[in-house]
Amino acid sequence: MGSEEEVVDHLPALKATCKKHCPAETKAYDACTKRIAKLGEGDCEAWYFDLLHCVDHCVAPQAFKNLK
């Protein structure tokens, strides 16, 4: 068998970079998590999905560029 290249997952780095392009969504989600921590009840599901949608919108065009 020949030597194999180690597979590198670029998605975490792309998500981190793209999260910087979603400041409003990040701020809203962070504010929600602080409220929930203070109140001790509820969830931030809607804000989390808003943040994920924004990040995914940025990641999608770039995700497959580096594949061989």
KOLGU-4560 file (N, C-alpha, C; in nm, 3 decimals, padded with zeros to 5 digits):
<recs>
<n_xx: 00.083 n_yy: -00.120 n_zz: 00.000 ca_xx: 00.000 ca_yy: 00.000 ca_zz: 00.000 c_xx: 00.087 c_yy: 00.125 c_zz: 00.000 mol: A seq: 1 type: MET>
<n_xx: 00.041 n_yy: 00.227 n_zz: -00.070 ca_xx: 00.114 ca_yy: 00.353 ca_zz: -00.075 c_xx: 00.078 c_yy: 00.440 c_zz: 00.044 mol: A seq: 2 type: GLY>
<n_xx: 00.154 n_yy: 00.545 n_zz: 00.061 ca_xx: 00.123 ca_yy: 00.636 ca_zz: 00.171 c_xx: -00.001 c_yy: 00.718 c_zz: 00.135 mol: A seq: 3 type: SER>
<n_xx: -00.080 n_yy: 00.742 n_zz: 00.235 ca_xx: -00.203 ca_yy: 00.818 ca_zz: 00.216 c_xx: -00.188 c_yy: 00.955 c_zz: 00.280 mol: A seq: 4 type: GLU>
<n_xx: -00.246 n_yy: 01.053 n_zz: 00.217 ca_xx: -00.247 ca_yy: 01.187 ca_zz: 00.276 c_xx: -00.347 c_yy: 01.191 c_zz: 00.390 mol: A seq: 5 type: GLU>
<n_xx: -00.314 n_yy: 01.267 n_zz: 00.493 ca_xx: -00.407 ca_yy: 01.284 ca_zz: 00.603 c_xx: -00.519 c_yy: 01.378 c_zz: 00.558 mol: A seq: 6 type: GLU>
<n_xx: -00.639 n_yy: 01.340 n_zz: 00.590 ca_xx: -00.756 ca_yy: 01.419 ca_zz: 00.552 c_xx: -00.769 c_yy: 01.537 c_zz: 00.648 mol: A seq: 7 type: VAL>
<n_xx: -00.786 n_yy: 01.654 n_zz: 00.592 ca_xx: -00.802 ca_yy: 01.775 ca_zz: 00.673 c_xx: -00.944 c_yy: 01.826 c_zz: 00.655 mol: A seq: 8 type: VAL>
<n_xx: -01.012 n_yy: 01.847 n_zz: 00.766 ca_xx: -01.148 ca_yy: 01.899 ca_zz: 00.763 c_xx: -01.141 c_yy: 02.052 c_zz: 00.769 mol: A seq: 9 type: ASP>
<n_xx: -01.175 n_yy: 02.118 n_zz: 00.661 ca_xx: -01.170 ca_yy: 02.264 ca_zz: 00.654 c_xx: -01.297 c_yy: 02.330 c_zz: 00.707 mol: A seq: 10 type: HIS>
<n_xx: -01.400 n_yy: 02.252 n_zz: 00.733 ca_xx: -01.529 ca_yy: 02.308 ca_zz: 00.773 c_xx: -01.523 c_yy: 02.387 c_zz: 00.905 mol: A seq: 11 type: LEU>
<n_xx: -01.458 n_yy: 02.337 n_zz: 01.011 ca_xx: -01.454 ca_yy: 02.417 ca_zz: 01.134 c_xx: -01.390 c_yy: 02.554 c_zz: 01.115 mol: A seq: 12 type: PRO>
<n_xx: -01.284 n_yy: 02.561 n_zz: 01.038 ca_xx: -01.219 ca_yy: 02.690 ca_zz: 01.013 c_xx: -01.309 c_yy: 02.781 c_zz: 00.930 mol: A seq: 13 type: ALA>
<n_xx: -01.377 n_yy: 02.724 n_zz: 00.830 ca_xx: -01.470 ca_yy: 02.802 ca_zz: 00.749 c_xx: -01.583 c_yy: 02.858 c_zz: 00.835 mol: A seq: 14 type: LEU>
<n_xx: -01.637 n_yy: 02.774 n_zz: 00.924 ca_xx: -01.746 ca_yy: 02.819 ca_zz: 01.011 c_xx: -01.700 c_yy: 02.932 c_zz: 01.102 mol: A seq: 15 type: LYS>
<n_xx: -01.579 n_yy: 02.919 n_zz: 01.157 ca_xx: -01.527 ca_yy: 03.024 ca_zz: 01.245 c_xx: -01.509 c_yy: 03.155 c_zz: 01.170 mol: A seq: 16 type: ALA>
<n_xx: -01.459 n_yy: 03.146 n_zz: 01.048 ca_xx: -01.441 ca_yy: 03.266 ca_zz: 00.966 c_xx: -01.576 c_yy: 03.327 c_zz: 00.930 mol: A seq: 17 type: THR>
<n_xx: -01.670 n_yy: 03.242 n_zz: 00.891 ca_xx: -01.801 ca_yy: 03.291 ca_zz: 00.850 c_xx: -01.881 c_yy: 03.348 c_zz: 00.966 mol: A seq: 18 type: CYS>
<n_xx: -01.858 n_yy: 03.297 n_zz: 01.086 ca_xx: -01.930 ca_yy: 03.348 ca_zz: 01.203 c_xx: -01.900 c_yy: 03.497 c_zz: 01.223 mol: A seq: 19 type: LYS>
<n_xx: -01.780 n_yy: 03.539 n_zz: 01.182 ca_xx: -01.743 ca_yy: 03.680 ca_zz: 01.193 c_xx: -01.827 c_yy: 03.768 c_zz: 01.101 mol: A seq: 20 type: LYS>
<n_xx: -01.888 n_yy: 03.707 n_zz: 00.999 ca_xx: -01.973 ca_yy: 03.781 ca_zz: 00.905 c_xx: -02.119 c_yy: 03.786 c_zz: 00.951 mol: A seq: 21 type: HIS>
<n_xx: -02.145 n_yy: 03.735 n_zz: 01.071 ca_xx: -02.281 ca_yy: 03.730 ca_zz: 01.125 c_xx: -02.287 c_yy: 03.797 c_zz: 01.263 mol: A seq: 22 type: CYS>
<n_xx: -02.244 n_yy: 03.923 n_zz: 01.273 ca_xx: -02.238 ca_yy: 03.985 ca_zz: 01.406 c_xx: -02.374 c_yy: 04.005 c_zz: 01.472 mol: A seq: 23 type: PRO>
<n_xx: -02.475 n_yy: 04.039 n_zz: 01.395 ca_xx: -02.608 ca_yy: 04.062 ca_zz: 01.455 c_xx: -02.664 c_yy: 03.932 c_zz: 01.511 mol: A seq: 24 type: ALA>
<n_xx: -02.650 n_yy: 03.823 n_zz: 01.436 ca_xx: -02.701 ca_yy: 03.693 ca_zz: 01.481 c_xx: -02.622 c_yy: 03.643 c_zz: 01.601 mol: A seq: 25 type: GLU>
<n_xx: -02.490 n_yy: 03.663 n_zz: 01.600 ca_xx: -02.406 ca_yy: 03.621 ca_zz: 01.712 c_xx: -02.442 c_yy: 03.699 c_zz: 01.837 mol: A seq: 26 type: THR>
<n_xx: -02.461 n_yy: 03.830 n_zz: 01.823 ca_xx: -02.496 ca_yy: 03.914 ca_zz: 01.937 c_xx: -02.632 c_yy: 03.873 c_zz: 01.996 mol: A seq: 27 type: LYS>
<n_xx: -02.729 n_yy: 03.848 n_zz: 01.910 ca_xx: -02.862 ca_yy: 03.807 ca_zz: 01.957 c_xx: -02.856 c_yy: 03.672 c_zz: 02.028 mol: A seq: 28 type: ALA>
<n_xx: -02.781 n_yy: 03.577 n_zz: 01.973 ca_xx: -02.769 ca_yy: 03.445 ca_zz: 02.035 c_xx: -02.696 c_yy: 03.455 c_zz: 02.170 mol: A seq: 29 type: TYR>
<n_xx: -02.588 n_yy: 03.531 n_zz: 02.175 ca_xx: -02.514 ca_yy: 03.548 ca_zz: 02.300 c_xx: -02.600 c_yy: 03.614 c_zz: 02.407 mol: A seq: 30 type: ASP>
<n_xx: -02.678 n_yy: 03.714 n_zz: 02.368 ca_xx: -02.768 ca_yy: 03.780 ca_zz: 02.463 c_xx: -02.872 c_yy: 03.682 c_zz: 02.516 mol: A seq: 31 type: ALA>
<n_xx: -02.923 n_yy: 03.597 n_zz: 02.429 ca_xx: -03.020 ca_yy: 03.497 ca_zz: 02.470 c_xx: -02.959 c_yy: 03.399 c_zz: 02.569 mol: A seq: 32 type: CYS>
<n_xx: -02.839 n_yy: 03.350 n_zz: 02.540 ca_xx: -02.778 ca_yy: 03.252 ca_zz: 02.631 c_xx: -02.751 c_yy: 03.314 c_zz: 02.768 mol: A seq: 33 type: THR>
<n_xx: -02.718 n_yy: 03.442 n_zz: 02.771 ca_xx: -02.698 ca_yy: 03.510 ca_zz: 02.899 c_xx: -02.830 c_yy: 03.522 c_zz: 02.975 mol: A seq: 34 type: LYS>
<n_xx: -02.938 n_yy: 03.555 n_zz: 02.903 ca_xx: -03.071 ca_yy: 03.563 ca_zz: 02.966 c_xx: -03.111 c_yy: 03.429 c_zz: 03.024 mol: A seq: 35 type: ARG>
<n_xx: -03.091 n_yy: 03.323 n_zz: 02.948 ca_xx: -03.130 ca_yy: 03.189 ca_zz: 02.991 c_xx: -03.048 c_yy: 03.148 c_zz: 03.113 mol: A seq: 36 type: ILE>
<n_xx: -02.919 n_yy: 03.178 n_zz: 03.112 ca_xx: -02.833 ca_yy: 03.145 ca_zz: 03.226 c_xx: -02.881 c_yy: 03.218 c_zz: 03.351 mol: A seq: 37 type: ALA>
<n_xx: -02.925 n_yy: 03.341 n_zz: 03.334 ca_xx: -02.972 ca_yy: 03.422 ca_zz: 03.446 c_xx: -03.109 c_yy: 03.373 c_zz: 03.497 mol: A seq: 38 type: LYS>
<n_xx: -03.199 n_yy: 03.343 n_zz: 03.404 ca_xx: -03.335 ca_yy: 03.302 ca_zz: 03.441 c_xx: -03.343 c_yy: 03.154 c_zz: 03.481 mol: A seq: 39 type: LEU>
<n_xx: -03.257 n_yy: 03.074 n_zz: 03.422 ca_xx: -03.257 ca_yy: 02.931 ca_zz: 03.453 c_xx: -03.363 c_yy: 02.851 c_zz: 03.379 mol: A seq: 40 type: GLY>
<n_xx: -03.429 n_yy: 02.911 n_zz: 03.283 ca_xx: -03.530 ca_yy: 02.837 ca_zz: 03.205 c_xx: -03.541 c_yy: 02.897 c_zz: 03.065 mol: A seq: 41 type: GLU>
<n_xx: -03.597 n_yy: 02.817 n_zz: 02.975 ca_xx: -03.614 ca_yy: 02.861 ca_zz: 02.837 c_xx: -03.505 c_yy: 02.804 c_zz: 02.748 mol: A seq: 42 type: GLY>
<n_xx: -03.507 n_yy: 02.847 n_zz: 02.623 ca_xx: -03.402 ca_yy: 02.804 ca_zz: 02.531 c_xx: -03.378 c_yy: 02.912 c_zz: 02.426 mol: A seq: 43 type: ASP>
<n_xx: -03.273 n_yy: 02.894 n_zz: 02.352 ca_xx: -03.234 ca_yy: 02.990 ca_zz: 02.248 c_xx: -03.237 c_yy: 02.926 c_zz: 02.111 mol: A seq: 44 type: CYS>
<n_xx: -03.324 n_yy: 02.829 n_zz: 02.093 ca_xx: -03.329 ca_yy: 02.753 ca_zz: 01.969 c_xx: -03.347 c_yy: 02.842 c_zz: 01.847 mol: A seq: 45 type: GLU>
<n_xx: -03.439 n_yy: 02.934 n_zz: 01.852 ca_xx: -03.466 ca_yy: 03.021 ca_zz: 01.736 c_xx: -03.344 c_yy: 03.106 c_zz: 01.701 mol: A seq: 46 type: ALA>
<n_xx: -03.278 n_yy: 03.161 n_zz: 01.802 ca_xx: -03.160 ca_yy: 03.244 ca_zz: 01.779 c_xx: -03.043 c_yy: 03.159 c_zz: 01.729 mol: A seq: 47 type: TRP>
<n_xx: -03.033 n_yy: 03.036 n_zz: 01.780 ca_xx: -02.928 ca_yy: 02.945 ca_zz: 01.734 c_xx: -02.946 c_yy: 02.912 c_zz: 01.586 mol: A seq: 48 type: TYR>
<n_xx: -03.070 n_yy: 02.883 n_zz: 01.546 ca_xx: -03.096 ca_yy: 02.851 ca_zz: 01.406 c_xx: -03.075 c_yy: 02.972 c_zz: 01.315 mol: A seq: 49 type: PHE>
<n_xx: -03.105 n_yy: 03.092 n_zz: 01.365 ca_xx: -03.075 ca_yy: 03.213 ca_zz: 01.287 c_xx: -02.925 c_yy: 03.226 c_zz: 01.264 mol: A seq: 50 type: ASP>
<n_xx: -02.847 n_yy: 03.200 n_zz: 01.368 ca_xx: -02.701 ca_yy: 03.206 ca_zz: 01.357 c_xx: -02.650 c_yy: 03.099 c_zz: 01.261 mol: A seq: 51 type: LEU>
<n_xx: -02.699 n_yy: 02.977 n_zz: 01.276 ca_xx: -02.657 ca_yy: 02.868 ca_zz: 01.186 c_xx: -02.690 c_yy: 02.899 c_zz: 01.041 mol: A seq: 52 type: LEU>
<n_xx: -02.808 n_yy: 02.955 n_zz: 01.017 ca_xx: -02.849 ca_yy: 02.989 ca_zz: 00.881 c_xx: -02.751 c_yy: 03.090 c_zz: 00.820 mol: A seq: 53 type: HIS>
<n_xx: -02.716 n_yy: 03.191 n_zz: 00.896 ca_xx: -02.623 ca_yy: 03.293 ca_zz: 00.848 c_xx: -02.486 c_yy: 03.231 c_zz: 00.817 mol: A seq: 54 type: CYS>
<n_xx: -02.435 n_yy: 03.151 n_zz: 00.910 ca_xx: -02.304 ca_yy: 03.087 ca_zz: 00.891 c_xx: -02.308 c_yy: 02.993 c_zz: 00.771 mol: A seq: 55 type: VAL>
<n_xx: -02.411 n_yy: 02.910 n_zz: 00.762 ca_xx: -02.422 ca_yy: 02.815 ca_zz: 00.651 c_xx: -02.431 c_yy: 02.886 c_zz: 00.517 mol: A seq: 56 type: ASP>
<n_xx: -02.499 n_yy: 02.999 n_zz: 00.513 ca_xx: -02.511 ca_yy: 03.076 ca_zz: 00.389 c_xx: -02.373 c_yy: 03.122 c_zz: 00.341 mol: A seq: 57 type: HIS>
<n_xx: -02.286 n_yy: 03.154 n_zz: 00.433 ca_xx: -02.149 ca_yy: 03.195 ca_zz: 00.400 c_xx: -02.062 c_yy: 03.075 c_zz: 00.365 mol: A seq: 58 type: CYS>
<n_xx: -02.077 n_yy: 02.965 n_zz: 00.439 ca_xx: -01.992 ca_yy: 02.846 ca_zz: 00.422 c_xx: -02.023 c_yy: 02.772 c_zz: 00.292 mol: A seq: 59 type: VAL>
<n_xx: -02.149 n_yy: 02.762 n_zz: 00.256 ca_xx: -02.192 ca_yy: 02.677 ca_zz: 00.144 c_xx: -02.112 c_yy: 02.697 c_zz: 00.015 mol: A seq: 60 type: ALA>
<n_xx: -02.092 n_yy: 02.819 n_zz: -00.032 ca_xx: -02.018 ca_yy: 02.834 ca_zz: -00.158 c_xx: -01.871 c_yy: 02.794 c_zz: -00.148 mol: A seq: 61 type: PRO>
<n_xx: -01.816 n_yy: 02.795 n_zz: -00.027 ca_xx: -01.674 ca_yy: 02.768 ca_zz: -00.009 c_xx: -01.643 c_yy: 02.624 c_zz: 00.032 mol: A seq: 62 type: GLN>
<n_xx: -01.742 n_yy: 02.552 n_zz: 00.080 ca_xx: -01.721 ca_yy: 02.422 ca_zz: 00.144 c_xx: -01.654 c_yy: 02.319 c_zz: 00.054 mol: A seq: 63 type: ALA>
<n_xx: -01.686 n_yy: 02.317 n_zz: -00.073 ca_xx: -01.636 ca_yy: 02.212 ca_zz: -00.160 c_xx: -01.523 c_yy: 02.258 c_zz: -00.252 mol: A seq: 64 type: PHE>
<n_xx: -01.478 n_yy: 02.380 n_zz: -00.239 ca_xx: -01.372 ca_yy: 02.433 ca_zz: -00.326 c_xx: -01.241 c_yy: 02.355 c_zz: -00.313 mol: A seq: 65 type: LYS>
<n_xx: -01.209 n_yy: 02.310 n_zz: -00.191 ca_xx: -01.079 ca_yy: 02.248 ca_zz: -00.166 c_xx: -01.077 c_yy: 02.097 c_zz: -00.186 mol: A seq: 66 type: ASN>
<n_xx: -01.188 n_yy: 02.039 n_zz: -00.226 ca_xx: -01.191 ca_yy: 01.894 ca_zz: -00.245 c_xx: -01.122 c_yy: 01.856 c_zz: -00.375 mol: A seq: 67 type: LEU>
<n_xx: -01.059 n_yy: 01.740 n_zz: -00.371 ca_xx: -00.991 ca_yy: 01.690 ca_zz: -00.492 c_xx: -01.085 c_yy: 01.604 c_zz: -00.572 mol: A seq: 68 type: LYS>
</recs>
